[in-house]
Amino acid sequence: MRRQLSESEIAGLPEDTVAQRIKKLRMSANKSQEQFSEKLGFSVNYYGQVERGAKALSKKMADALCEHFGTSYRYLYQGIRSEQIGETSAYDTSKKHIINVLNTCTIAECELIYPLLQVLIQERRQREMALYASRMETKKRPGRPKKSQSGAEKH
């Protein structure tokens, strides 16, 4: 049986990759991979592969992690915690501009904007996840020769 890490030991764990951040979240909950994967509703095998960085994080698992821990996609995918976002950050500035625009809109204009924002955000997240998945796919197949485009066989 493994020794439980202290809060300070968990805090000192690396957070450079998506896999490391997921592992750190699980360890902060003092759960084994088996317990945690069951709680989130995923197989132990799949969860373990994601935590090791062998498989890409699915949208479904990202949603479950964000909901369970009250964290954000920004933290999972980029390692940026909400408390790291200062008043003068581009994020806060953009958010203030959006709120200012919405405050000047009529109800009809807000009803028009809301579904558009949902689609834009969903498409952006899907692109980010596809990019992450392609990076993971490239990462797990280093040195594999590419097939020629011409289809010609070597003699």
MOHU-V377710 format. One record per residue. N is the residue number from 1. D_LAST is the distance of its C-alpha to the last C-alpha in Angstrom with 2 decimals. Layout:
n=N d_last=D_LAST
n=N d_last=D_LAST
This chain:
n=1 d_last=55.83
n=2 d_last=54.97
n=3 d_last=57.73
n=4 d_last=58.67
n=5 d_last=58.12
n=6 d_last=61.11
n=7 d_last=61.29
n=8 d_last=60.91
n=9 d_last=57.82
n=10 d_last=56.29
n=11 d_last=57.28
n=12 d_last=55.44
n=13 d_last=52.10
n=14 d_last=49.34
n=15 d_last=48.79
n=16 d_last=45.76
n=17 d_last=43.48
n=18 d_last=44.12
n=19 d_last=43.48
n=20 d_last=46.04
n=21 d_last=48.59
n=22 d_last=48.25
n=23 d_last=48.69
n=24 d_last=51.70
n=25 d_last=53.27
n=26 d_last=52.90
n=27 d_last=54.34
n=28 d_last=57.23
n=29 d_last=58.09
n=30 d_last=58.12
n=31 d_last=55.81
n=32 d_last=53.02
n=33 d_last=49.68
n=34 d_last=50.81
n=35 d_last=54.17
n=36 d_last=52.84
n=37 d_last=49.99
n=38 d_last=52.54
n=39 d_last=55.01
n=40 d_last=52.48
n=41 d_last=51.25
n=42 d_last=47.64
n=43 d_last=45.90
n=44 d_last=46.01
n=45 d_last=42.26
n=46 d_last=41.58
n=47 d_last=44.35
n=48 d_last=43.13
n=49 d_last=39.60
n=50 d_last=41.15
n=51 d_last=43.49
n=52 d_last=40.70
n=53 d_last=38.69
n=54 d_last=35.85
n=55 d_last=36.66
n=56 d_last=38.09
n=57 d_last=41.79
n=58 d_last=42.51
n=59 d_last=45.24
n=60 d_last=47.21
n=61 d_last=47.21
n=62 d_last=47.98
n=63 d_last=50.91
n=64 d_last=52.14
n=65 d_last=51.98
n=66 d_last=53.75
n=67 d_last=56.42
n=68 d_last=56.96
n=69 d_last=57.29
n=70 d_last=58.72
n=71 d_last=56.00
n=72 d_last=53.95
n=73 d_last=50.39
n=74 d_last=50.80
n=75 d_last=51.37
n=76 d_last=48.55
n=77 d_last=45.89
n=78 d_last=47.27
n=79 d_last=49.71
n=80 d_last=52.66
n=81 d_last=55.85
n=82 d_last=58.57
n=83 d_last=61.01
n=84 d_last=58.74
n=85 d_last=59.19
n=86 d_last=62.22
n=87 d_last=64.65
n=88 d_last=63.09
n=89 d_last=59.46
n=90 d_last=57.49
n=91 d_last=57.31
n=92 d_last=61.10
n=93 d_last=61.67
n=94 d_last=59.38
n=95 d_last=61.03
n=96 d_last=64.49
n=97 d_last=63.55
n=98 d_last=62.30
n=99 d_last=65.50
n=100 d_last=67.64
n=101 d_last=66.04
n=102 d_last=66.48
n=103 d_last=70.11
n=104 d_last=70.84
n=105 d_last=69.28
n=106 d_last=71.26
n=107 d_last=70.63
n=108 d_last=68.85
n=109 d_last=66.60
n=110 d_last=65.79
n=111 d_last=64.96
n=112 d_last=62.56
n=113 d_last=60.93
n=114 d_last=60.47
n=115 d_last=57.83
n=116 d_last=55.93
n=117 d_last=55.90
n=118 d_last=54.69
n=119 d_last=51.71
n=120 d_last=50.87
n=121 d_last=51.08
n=122 d_last=49.06
n=123 d_last=46.27
n=124 d_last=46.33
n=125 d_last=46.12
n=126 d_last=43.22
n=127 d_last=41.32
n=128 d_last=42.15
n=129 d_last=40.99
n=130 d_last=37.70
n=131 d_last=37.14
n=132 d_last=38.03
n=133 d_last=35.72
n=134 d_last=32.74
n=135 d_last=33.59
n=136 d_last=33.79
n=137 d_last=30.43
n=138 d_last=28.80
n=139 d_last=30.79
n=140 d_last=29.68
n=141 d_last=25.90
n=142 d_last=25.62
n=143 d_last=22.36
n=144 d_last=20.28
n=145 d_last=17.10
n=146 d_last=17.41
n=147 d_last=15.11
n=148 d_last=14.01
n=149 d_last=16.51
n=150 d_last=14.44
n=151 d_last=12.69
n=152 d_last=9.39
n=153 d_last=6.42
n=154 d_last=3.80
n=155 d_last=0.00
